[in-house]
Amino acid sequence: MENEIIMWVSKPIYESLPYFYLAIGAVCLGASMYVNHWHWPTICFVVGLICLVAGLVVLLKRRDHRVTDRRADQRQDY
């Protein structure tokens, strides 16, 4: 436990990751239409779909977490 290294990602990189996933997913889906060598269309399609789903999940999870945090901060304790 003493030698455990904690790595942090800077905020601009952390905030742009879901959009990066979505962009990579869109590029892979687009590439799957134009590539016709071996199994690459299928590979590009699957990777693109996974990236799009991952980007949407991360984006929606962050949004929901921020909304619930905002509500918790506004809650009044009696």
MMTF fields as JSON, N, C-alpha, C and O atoms, coordinates in Angstrom:
{
  "mmtfVersion": "1.0.0",
  "mmtfProducer": "UNKNOWN",
  "numBonds": 311,
  "numAtoms": 312,
  "numGroups": 78,
  "numChains": 1,
  "numModels": 1,
  "chainsPerModel": [1],
  "groupsPerChain": [78],
  "chainIdList": ["A"],
  "bondAtomList": [4, 2, 8, 6, 12, 10, 16, 14, 20, 18, 24, 22, 28, 26, 32, 30, 36, 34, 40, 38, 44, 42, 48, 46, 52, 50, 56, 54, 60, 58, 64, 62, 68, 66, 72, 70, 76, 74, 80, 78, 84, 82, 88, 86, 92, 90, 96, 94, 100, 98, 104, 102, 108, 106, 112, 110, 116, 114, 120, 118, 124, 122, 128, 126, 132, 130, 136, 134, 140, 138, 144, 142, 148, 146, 152, 150, 156, 154, 160, 158, 164, 162, 168, 166, 172, 170, 176, 174, 180, 178, 184, 182, 188, 186, 192, 190, 196, 194, 200, 198, 204, 202, 208, 206, 212, 210, 216, 214, 220, 218, 224, 222, 228, 226, 232, 230, 236, 234, 240, 238, 244, 242, 248, 246, 252, 250, 256, 254, 260, 258, 264, 262, 268, 266, 272, 270, 276, 274, 280, 278, 284, 282, 288, 286, 292, 290, 296, 294, 300, 298, 304, 302, 308, 306],
  "bondOrderList": [1, 1, 1, 1, 1, 1, 1, 1, 1, 1, 1, 1, 1, 1, 1, 1, 1, 1, 1, 1, 1, 1, 1, 1, 1, 1, 1, 1, 1, 1, 1, 1, 1, 1, 1, 1, 1, 1, 1, 1, 1, 1, 1, 1, 1, 1, 1, 1, 1, 1, 1, 1, 1, 1, 1, 1, 1, 1, 1, 1, 1, 1, 1, 1, 1, 1, 1, 1, 1, 1, 1, 1, 1, 1, 1, 1, 1],
  "groupList": [{"groupName": "MET", "atomNameList": ["N", "CA", "C", "O"], "elementList": ["N", "C", "C", "O"], "formalChargeList": [0, 0, 0, 0], "bondAtomList": [1, 0, 2, 1, 3, 2], "bondOrderList": [1, 1, 2], "singleLetterCode": "M", "chemCompType": "L-PEPTIDE LINKING"}, {"groupName": "GLU", "atomNameList": ["N", "CA", "C", "O"], "elementList": ["N", "C", "C", "O"], "formalChargeList": [0, 0, 0, 0], "bondAtomList": [1, 0, 2, 1, 3, 2], "bondOrderList": [1, 1, 2], "singleLetterCode": "E", "chemCompType": "L-PEPTIDE LINKING"}, {"groupName": "ASN", "atomNameList": ["N", "CA", "C", "O"], "elementList": ["N", "C", "C", "O"], "formalChargeList": [0, 0, 0, 0], "bondAtomList": [1, 0, 2, 1, 3, 2], "bondOrderList": [1, 1, 2], "singleLetterCode": "N", "chemCompType": "L-PEPTIDE LINKING"}, {"groupName": "ILE", "atomNameList": ["N", "CA", "C", "O"], "elementList": ["N", "C", "C", "O"], "formalChargeList": [0, 0, 0, 0], "bondAtomList": [1, 0, 2, 1, 3, 2], "bondOrderList": [1, 1, 2], "singleLetterCode": "I", "chemCompType": "L-PEPTIDE LINKING"}, {"groupName": "TRP", "atomNameList": ["N", "CA", "C", "O"], "elementList": ["N", "C", "C", "O"], "formalChargeList": [0, 0, 0, 0], "bondAtomList": [1, 0, 2, 1, 3, 2], "bondOrderList": [1, 1, 2], "singleLetterCode": "W", "chemCompType": "L-PEPTIDE LINKING"}, {"groupName": "VAL", "atomNameList": ["N", "CA", "C", "O"], "elementList": ["N", "C", "C", "O"], "formalChargeList": [0, 0, 0, 0], "bondAtomList": [1, 0, 2, 1, 3, 2], "bondOrderList": [1, 1, 2], "singleLetterCode": "V", "chemCompType": "L-PEPTIDE LINKING"}, {"groupName": "SER", "atomNameList": ["N", "CA", "C", "O"], "elementList": ["N", "C", "C", "O"], "formalChargeList": [0, 0, 0, 0], "bondAtomList": [1, 0, 2, 1, 3, 2], "bondOrderList": [1, 1, 2], "singleLetterCode": "S", "chemCompType": "L-PEPTIDE LINKING"}, {"groupName": "LYS", "atomNameList": ["N", "CA", "C", "O"], "elementList": ["N", "C", "C", "O"], "formalChargeList": [0, 0, 0, 0], "bondAtomList": [1, 0, 2, 1, 3, 2], "bondOrderList": [1, 1, 2], "singleLetterCode": "K", "chemCompType": "L-PEPTIDE LINKING"}, {"groupName": "PRO", "atomNameList": ["N", "CA", "C", "O"], "elementList": ["N", "C", "C", "O"], "formalChargeList": [0, 0, 0, 0], "bondAtomList": [1, 0, 2, 1, 3, 2], "bondOrderList": [1, 1, 2], "singleLetterCode": "P", "chemCompType": "L-PEPTIDE LINKING"}, {"groupName": "TYR", "atomNameList": ["N", "CA", "C", "O"], "elementList": ["N", "C", "C", "O"], "formalChargeList": [0, 0, 0, 0], "bondAtomList": [1, 0, 2, 1, 3, 2], "bondOrderList": [1, 1, 2], "singleLetterCode": "Y", "chemCompType": "L-PEPTIDE LINKING"}, {"groupName": "LEU", "atomNameList": ["N", "CA", "C", "O"], "elementList": ["N", "C", "C", "O"], "formalChargeList": [0, 0, 0, 0], "bondAtomList": [1, 0, 2, 1, 3, 2], "bondOrderList": [1, 1, 2], "singleLetterCode": "L", "chemCompType": "L-PEPTIDE LINKING"}, {"groupName": "PHE", "atomNameList": ["N", "CA", "C", "O"], "elementList": ["N", "C", "C", "O"], "formalChargeList": [0, 0, 0, 0], "bondAtomList": [1, 0, 2, 1, 3, 2], "bondOrderList": [1, 1, 2], "singleLetterCode": "F", "chemCompType": "L-PEPTIDE LINKING"}, {"groupName": "ALA", "atomNameList": ["N", "CA", "C", "O"], "elementList": ["N", "C", "C", "O"], "formalChargeList": [0, 0, 0, 0], "bondAtomList": [1, 0, 2, 1, 3, 2], "bondOrderList": [1, 1, 2], "singleLetterCode": "A", "chemCompType": "L-PEPTIDE LINKING"}, {"groupName": "GLY", "atomNameList": ["N", "CA", "C", "O"], "elementList": ["N", "C", "C", "O"], "formalChargeList": [0, 0, 0, 0], "bondAtomList": [1, 0, 2, 1, 3, 2], "bondOrderList": [1, 1, 2], "singleLetterCode": "G", "chemCompType": "PEPTIDE LINKING"}, {"groupName": "CYS", "atomNameList": ["N", "CA", "C", "O"], "elementList": ["N", "C", "C", "O"], "formalChargeList": [0, 0, 0, 0], "bondAtomList": [1, 0, 2, 1, 3, 2], "bondOrderList": [1, 1, 2], "singleLetterCode": "C", "chemCompType": "L-PEPTIDE LINKING"}, {"groupName": "HIS", "atomNameList": ["N", "CA", "C", "O"], "elementList": ["N", "C", "C", "O"], "formalChargeList": [0, 0, 0, 0], "bondAtomList": [1, 0, 2, 1, 3, 2], "bondOrderList": [1, 1, 2], "singleLetterCode": "H", "chemCompType": "L-PEPTIDE LINKING"}, {"groupName": "THR", "atomNameList": ["N", "CA", "C", "O"], "elementList": ["N", "C", "C", "O"], "formalChargeList": [0, 0, 0, 0], "bondAtomList": [1, 0, 2, 1, 3, 2], "bondOrderList": [1, 1, 2], "singleLetterCode": "T", "chemCompType": "L-PEPTIDE LINKING"}, {"groupName": "ARG", "atomNameList": ["N", "CA", "C", "O"], "elementList": ["N", "C", "C", "O"], "formalChargeList": [0, 0, 0, 0], "bondAtomList": [1, 0, 2, 1, 3, 2], "bondOrderList": [1, 1, 2], "singleLetterCode": "R", "chemCompType": "L-PEPTIDE LINKING"}, {"groupName": "ASP", "atomNameList": ["N", "CA", "C", "O"], "elementList": ["N", "C", "C", "O"], "formalChargeList": [0, 0, 0, 0], "bondAtomList": [1, 0, 2, 1, 3, 2], "bondOrderList": [1, 1, 2], "singleLetterCode": "D", "chemCompType": "L-PEPTIDE LINKING"}, {"groupName": "GLN", "atomNameList": ["N", "CA", "C", "O"], "elementList": ["N", "C", "C", "O"], "formalChargeList": [0, 0, 0, 0], "bondAtomList": [1, 0, 2, 1, 3, 2], "bondOrderList": [1, 1, 2], "singleLetterCode": "Q", "chemCompType": "L-PEPTIDE LINKING"}],
  "groupTypeList": [0, 1, 2, 1, 3, 3, 0, 4, 5, 6, 7, 8, 3, 9, 1, 6, 10, 8, 9, 11, 9, 10, 12, 3, 13, 12, 5, 14, 10, 13, 12, 6, 0, 9, 5, 2, 15, 4, 15, 4, 8, 16, 3, 14, 11, 5, 5, 13, 10, 3, 14, 10, 5, 12, 13, 10, 5, 5, 10, 10, 7, 17, 17, 18, 15, 17, 5, 16, 18, 17, 17, 12, 18, 19, 17, 19, 18, 9],
  "groupIdList": [1, 2, 3, 4, 5, 6, 7, 8, 9, 10, 11, 12, 13, 14, 15, 16, 17, 18, 19, 20, 21, 22, 23, 24, 25, 26, 27, 28, 29, 30, 31, 32, 33, 34, 35, 36, 37, 38, 39, 40, 41, 42, 43, 44, 45, 46, 47, 48, 49, 50, 51, 52, 53, 54, 55, 56, 57, 58, 59, 60, 61, 62, 63, 64, 65, 66, 67, 68, 69, 70, 71, 72, 73, 74, 75, 76, 77, 78],
  "secStructList": [7, 6, 6, 7, 7, 7, 7, 7, 7, 7, 2, 2, 2, 2, 2, 2, 2, 2, 2, 2, 2, 2, 2, 2, 2, 2, 2, 2, 2, 2, 2, 2, 2, 2, 7, 7, 1, 6, 6, 2, 2, 2, 2, 2, 2, 2, 2, 2, 2, 2, 2, 2, 2, 2, 2, 2, 2, 2, 2, 2, 2, 2, 2, 2, 2, 2, 2, 2, 2, 2, 2, 2, 2, 2, 7, 7, 7, 7],
  "xCoordList": [0.815, 0.0, 0.863, 0.445, 2.038, 2.877, 3.399, 3.61, 3.611, 4.148, 3.062, 3.347, 1.839, 0.727, 0.803, 0.95, 0.7, 0.77, -0.632, -1.32, -1.041, -2.348, -2.141, -1.401, -2.801, -2.664, -3.954, -5.049, -3.822, -4.953, -4.837, -3.739, -5.953, -5.992, -6.448, -7.349, -5.833, -6.211, -7.668, -8.203, -8.294, -9.723, -10.113, -11.119, -9.379, -9.781, -9.774, -10.646, -8.805, -8.753, -9.899, -10.559, -10.131, -11.204, -12.564, -13.385, -12.814, -14.101, -14.31, -15.451, -13.241, -13.387, -13.411, -13.649, -13.175, -13.135, -14.428, -14.347, -15.619, -16.826, -16.976, -17.425, -16.603, -16.699, -15.657, -15.898, -14.513, -13.495, -14.009, -13.835, -14.643, -15.229, -16.275, -16.31, -17.13, -18.166, -17.556, -18.032, -16.517, -15.865, -15.205, -15.328, -14.512, -13.868, -14.928, -14.733, -16.033, -17.113, -17.694, -17.954, -17.901, -18.438, -17.453, -17.857, -16.161, -15.144, -15.102, -15.024, -15.155, -15.12, -16.368, -16.276, -17.534, -18.738, -18.672, -19.097, -18.141, -17.964, -16.974, -17.178, -15.898, -14.883, -15.433, -15.01, -16.364, -16.907, -17.68, -17.857, -18.142, -18.862, -17.906, -18.281, -16.684, -15.769, -14.652, -14.023, -14.395, -13.315, -13.905, -14.904, -13.289, -13.777, -12.632, -12.526, -11.804, -10.707, -10.827, -10.902, -10.844, -10.885, -12.092, -13.202, -11.944, -13.057, -13.091, -13.757, -12.393, -12.305, -13.64, -13.833, -14.571, -15.863, -16.568, -17.132, -16.534, -17.167, -16.435, -17.06, -15.111, -14.307, -14.57, -14.778, -14.561, -14.809, -16.214, -16.412, -17.182, -18.56, -18.692, -19.314, -18.121, -18.227, -17.495, -18.019, -16.281, -15.524, -16.272, -16.349, -16.816, -17.57, -18.789, -19.071, -19.516, -20.702, -20.339, -21.005, -19.287, -18.842, -18.407, -18.736, -17.673, -17.227, -18.399, -18.413, -19.379, -20.556, -21.333, -21.753, -21.524, -22.252, -21.466, -22.049, -20.156, -19.328, -19.362, -19.476, -19.266, -19.315, -20.646, -20.684, -21.732, -23.054, -23.247, -23.818, -22.779, -22.92, -22.142, -22.666, -20.91, -20.088, -20.711, -20.777, -21.16, -21.761, -23.022, -23.192, -23.899, -25.142, -24.903, -25.58, -23.952, -23.639, -23.11, -23.492, -22.231, -21.695, -22.79, -22.843, -23.671, -24.755, -25.667, -26.03, -26.043, -26.91, -26.236, -26.88, -24.955, -24.235, -24.187, -24.35, -23.967, -23.906, -25.26, -25.34, -26.321, -27.665, -27.999, -28.543, -27.683, -27.987, -27.102, -27.548, -25.86, -25.001, -25.554, -25.541, -26.033, -26.594, -27.833, -28.042, -28.66, -29.862, -29.484, -30.126, -28.457, -28.04, -27.505, -27.696, -26.84, -26.323, -27.446, -27.31, -28.54, -29.647, -30.626, -31.476, -30.519, -31.432, -31.232, -30.105, -32.332, -32.238, -32.485, -33.439, -31.623, -31.795, -32.586, -32.333, -33.533, -34.358, -33.882, -34.451],
  "yCoordList": [-1.192, 0.0, 1.262, 2.291, 1.202, 2.389, 2.807, 3.996, 1.851, 2.158, 2.399, 2.465, 2.528, 2.737, 4.142, 5.13, 4.21, 5.49, 5.877, 5.108, 7.058, 7.577, 8.546, 9.522, 8.266, 9.134, 9.922, 9.369, 11.189, 12.053, 12.583, 12.854, 12.727, 13.293, 14.738, 15.037, 15.631, 17.036, 17.233, 16.458, 18.264, 18.492, 18.638, 18.052, 19.384, 19.486, 18.13, 17.86, 17.295, 15.964, 15.106, 14.406, 15.159, 14.375, 14.759, 13.885, 16.05, 16.524, 16.223, 16.097, 16.107, 15.879, 14.398, 14.079, 13.498, 12.068, 11.529, 10.796, 11.852, 11.313, 11.778, 11.013, 13.018, 13.53, 12.86, 12.648, 12.532, 11.799, 10.406, 9.945, 9.734, 8.418, 8.499, 7.653, 9.521, 9.68, 9.943, 9.405, 10.759, 11.056, 9.812, 9.546, 9.059, 7.83, 6.833, 6.146, 6.756, 5.865, 6.255, 5.392, 7.557, 8.022, 7.759, 7.358, 7.984, 7.726, 6.237, 5.874, 5.383, 3.935, 3.475, 2.636, 4.011, 3.642, 4.114, 3.402, 5.314, 5.806, 4.963, 4.681, 4.561, 3.74, 2.367, 1.768, 1.864, 0.539, 0.516, -0.544, 1.683, 1.741, 1.738, 1.307, 2.212, 2.378, 1.347, 1.197, 0.643, -0.35, -1.698, -2.136, -2.36, -3.686, -4.673, -5.344, -4.759, -5.709, -6.622, -6.148, -7.925, -8.938, -8.725, -8.603, -8.673, -8.486, -7.067, -6.822, -6.141, -4.784, -4.059, -3.307, -4.229, -3.547, -3.973, -3.139, -5.251, -5.746, -5.241, -4.834, -5.271, -4.794, -3.309, -2.89, -2.519, -1.076, -0.812, 0.077, -1.572, -1.389, -1.687, -0.917, -2.786, -3.178, -2.178, -1.767, -1.785, -0.807, 0.533, 1.176, 0.945, 2.193, 2.168, 3.137, 1.07, 0.945, 0.955, 1.609, 0.231, 0.205, 1.596, 2.013, 2.314, 3.658, 4.623, 5.444, 4.534, 5.394, 5.113, 6.041, 3.857, 3.498, 3.944, 4.485, 3.725, 4.132, 5.647, 6.135, 6.387, 7.843, 8.333, 9.229, 7.75, 8.151, 7.778, 8.553, 6.604, 6.18, 7.113, 7.555, 7.415, 8.299, 9.696, 10.302, 10.199, 11.53, 11.594, 12.54, 10.613, 10.614, 10.357, 10.944, 9.492, 9.245, 10.504, 10.822, 11.219, 12.464, 13.499, 14.196, 13.6, 14.575, 14.251, 15.142, 12.972, 12.582, 12.826, 13.282, 12.528, 12.741, 14.23, 14.601, 15.069, 16.517, 17.065, 17.952, 16.555, 17.011, 16.599, 17.399, 15.359, 14.912, 15.621, 15.883, 15.938, 16.705, 18.103, 18.619, 18.709, 20.056, 20.038, 20.951, 18.996, 18.892, 18.676, 19.227, 17.888, 17.616, 18.888, 19.099, 19.731, 20.98, 21.961, 22.775, 21.895, 22.822, 22.348, 23.121, 21.093, 20.524, 21.201, 21.45, 21.486, 22.108, 21.048, 20.274, 21.031, 20.098, 20.782, 21.94, 20.069, 20.654, 20.21, 20.599],
  "zCoordList": [0.0, 0.0, 0.0, -0.532, 0.578, 0.651, -0.714, -0.953, -1.617, -2.934, -3.968, -5.164, -3.526, -4.444, -5.044, -4.326, -6.366, -7.066, -7.502, -8.172, -7.121, -7.512, -8.664, -8.544, -9.781, -10.954, -11.15, -11.051, -11.421, -11.694, -13.105, -13.59, -13.749, -15.094, -14.96, -14.176, -15.718, -15.615, -16.037, -16.83, -15.505, -15.711, -17.186, -17.585, -18.018, -19.427, -20.145, -20.971, -19.834, -20.458, -19.928, -20.696, -18.632, -18.017, -18.578, -18.856, -18.747, -19.241, -20.722, -21.166, -21.488, -22.924, -23.307, -24.472, -22.376, -22.7, -23.318, -24.304, -22.793, -23.435, -24.884, -25.738, -25.16, -26.528, -27.423, -28.611, -26.856, -27.595, -27.95, -29.078, -26.982, -27.249, -28.35, -29.244, -28.286, -29.3, -30.676, -31.676, -30.734, -32.009, -32.597, -33.793, -31.766, -32.236, -32.709, -33.712, -31.995, -32.403, -33.747, -34.586, -33.962, -35.239, -36.379, -37.471, -36.126, -37.152, -37.497, -38.671, -36.488, -36.745, -37.49, -38.387, -37.132, -37.858, -39.304, -40.214, -39.515, -40.878, -41.656, -42.837, -40.99, -41.651, -42.002, -42.99, -41.213, -41.499, -42.814, -43.414, -43.262, -44.543, -45.735, -46.825, -45.539, -46.661, -46.731, -47.779, -45.653, -45.636, -46.044, -45.474, -47.03, -47.4, -47.562, -48.589, -46.582, -46.617, -45.405, -44.271, -45.639, -44.609, -43.703, -44.223, -42.383, -41.446, -40.884, -39.878, -41.509, -40.969, -40.885, -39.93, -41.81, -41.625, -40.335, -39.627, -40.04, -38.816, -37.581, -36.602, -37.632, -36.497, -36.259, -35.12, -37.32, -37.181, -36.659, -35.831, -37.133, -36.68, -35.193, -34.461, -34.742, -33.329, -32.438, -31.403, -32.839, -32.046, -32.011, -30.964, -33.145, -33.198, -32.314, -31.609, -32.344, -31.511, -30.026, -29.223, -29.667, -28.267, -27.811, -26.7, -28.655, -28.287, -28.142, -27.225, -29.036, -28.92, -27.644, -26.953, -27.335, -26.107, -24.876, -23.936, -24.872, -23.726, -23.545, -22.42, -24.638, -24.548, -24.002, -23.159, -24.48, -23.98, -22.518, -21.751, -22.127, -20.726, -19.809, -18.787, -20.162, -19.321, -19.261, -18.192, -20.396, -20.447, -19.587, -18.818, -19.704, -18.935, -17.455, -16.611, -17.125, -15.713, -15.042, -13.915, -15.734, -15.166, -14.995, -13.982, -15.996, -15.903, -14.728, -13.96, -14.58, -13.472, -12.127, -11.182, -12.038, -10.781, -10.43, -9.268, -11.418, -11.154, -10.752, -9.902, -11.345, -10.989, -9.568, -8.806, -9.195, -7.835, -6.817, -5.7, -7.172, -6.266, -6.057, -4.939, -7.113, -7.021, -6.135, -5.336, -6.278, -5.434, -3.973, -3.08, -3.725, -2.347, -1.694, -0.496, -2.473, -1.928, -1.608, -0.695, -2.337, -2.121, -1.058, -0.614, -0.644, 0.337, 1.698, 2.126, 2.351, 3.664, 4.728, 4.649, 5.704, 6.825, 7.927, 8.259, 8.486, 9.554, 10.886, 11.906]
}
